[in-house]
Amino acid sequence: MSYEVKCEWREGKKTIVINPDGQVWPCCYMCNTGKDYKGHPNIEDRQMDSYVYMEYHGYRDELNIFKNSLDKIMRHKWFTQTLPKSWEKEETSTKACKQWCSNLINKRDKEN
């Protein structure tokens, strides 16, 4: 079986998360991890090691609703290229994507 991610928030619910600080995230799973990421080299939670979070924070201002329109944010390369490309391989997906939206999980267990 090949690795696959079907982003529930993008494909199913078609919703996003906007934090009180204005940061726009594709889902609560990613924002809960990504909101505290500071690029510190000794991060204990290894899911934060993903280049996806590092790149997000490099574009932090561009992905903030107080600084850009939602339309512009949703067309940003992080949402249109970086995140979807990360789903191509298990090694490049974030832990949140693997845990909640990949075919590595048992959907039946997730629904219970």
C-alpha positions in Angstrom: 0.0 0.0 0.0 1.4 3.4 -0.9 1.4 6.3 1.5 -1.5 8.8 1.1 -2.8 11.8 3.0 -6.3 13.1 2.5 -6.5 16.3 4.4 -9.9 16.2 6.1 -10.0 20.0 6.6 -9.1 20.7 3.0 -11.0 18.0 1.2 -13.8 17.2 3.6 -14.8 19.9 5.9 -13.4 22.7 3.7 -12.6 24.8 6.8 -9.5 26.5 8.3 -8.4 27.6 11.7 -7.6 31.3 12.5 -5.9 31.7 15.8 -6.6 34.8 18.0 -3.1 36.2 16.9 -4.3 36.1 13.3 -2.3 33.0 12.1 -4.2 31.0 9.5 -3.7 27.2 9.7 -5.3 24.4 7.7 -6.6 22.6 10.8 -6.5 22.4 14.6 -4.1 19.5 14.5 -1.4 21.6 12.8 -2.1 24.8 14.7 -1.8 23.1 18.0 1.7 22.0 17.2 2.8 24.9 15.0 1.7 27.8 17.1 4.5 27.3 19.6 7.2 26.4 17.2 10.1 28.8 17.4 12.8 27.0 15.4 14.7 26.0 18.6 17.2 23.2 17.8 16.4 21.3 21.0 12.7 20.9 20.5 11.6 17.8 22.4 8.6 17.2 20.3 10.0 15.7 17.1 7.0 16.5 15.0 8.1 20.1 15.0 11.3 19.2 13.2 9.3 19.2 10.0 10.4 21.7 7.3 6.6 22.4 6.9 6.5 24.2 10.2 9.8 25.9 9.7 8.7 27.2 6.3 5.3 28.3 7.8 7.1 30.4 10.4 9.3 31.9 7.7 6.1 33.2 6.1 4.4 34.0 9.4 3.5 37.6 8.5 2.3 36.6 5.0 0.0 33.9 6.6 -1.6 36.3 9.1 -5.1 37.5 8.6 -4.3 40.8 10.2 -1.7 41.5 7.5 -3.2 39.8 4.4 -6.5 38.9 3.0 -7.8 35.3 3.4 -7.9 34.9 -0.3 -4.2 35.8 -0.6 -3.3 33.6 2.3 -5.1 30.6 0.8 -3.2 31.2 -2.5 0.1 31.4 -0.8 2.7 28.9 -1.8 2.8 27.4 1.7 -0.9 26.3 1.3 -0.7 25.5 -2.4 2.7 23.9 -2.7 4.6 23.2 0.5 1.9 21.5 2.5 0.4 19.4 -0.3 3.9 18.4 -1.4 4.7 17.3 2.1 2.0 14.7 1.8 3.7 12.9 -1.0 6.0 10.8 1.3 5.6 9.6 4.9 9.1 11.0 5.7 8.0 14.6 4.8 4.6 14.6 6.3 4.0 16.2 9.7 3.2 14.0 12.5 -0.3 15.6 12.7 -0.9 14.8 9.0 0.3 11.2 9.5 -1.7 10.7 12.7 -5.0 12.2 11.6 -5.3 12.2 7.8 -3.1 9.4 6.3 -3.9 5.9 5.3 -1.5 4.7 8.1 -4.3 5.1 10.6 -7.3 2.9 11.1 -10.2 5.1 10.1 -12.6 3.0 12.1 -10.6 3.6 15.3 -10.4 7.3 14.6 -14.2 7.6 14.3 -14.8 6.0 17.7 
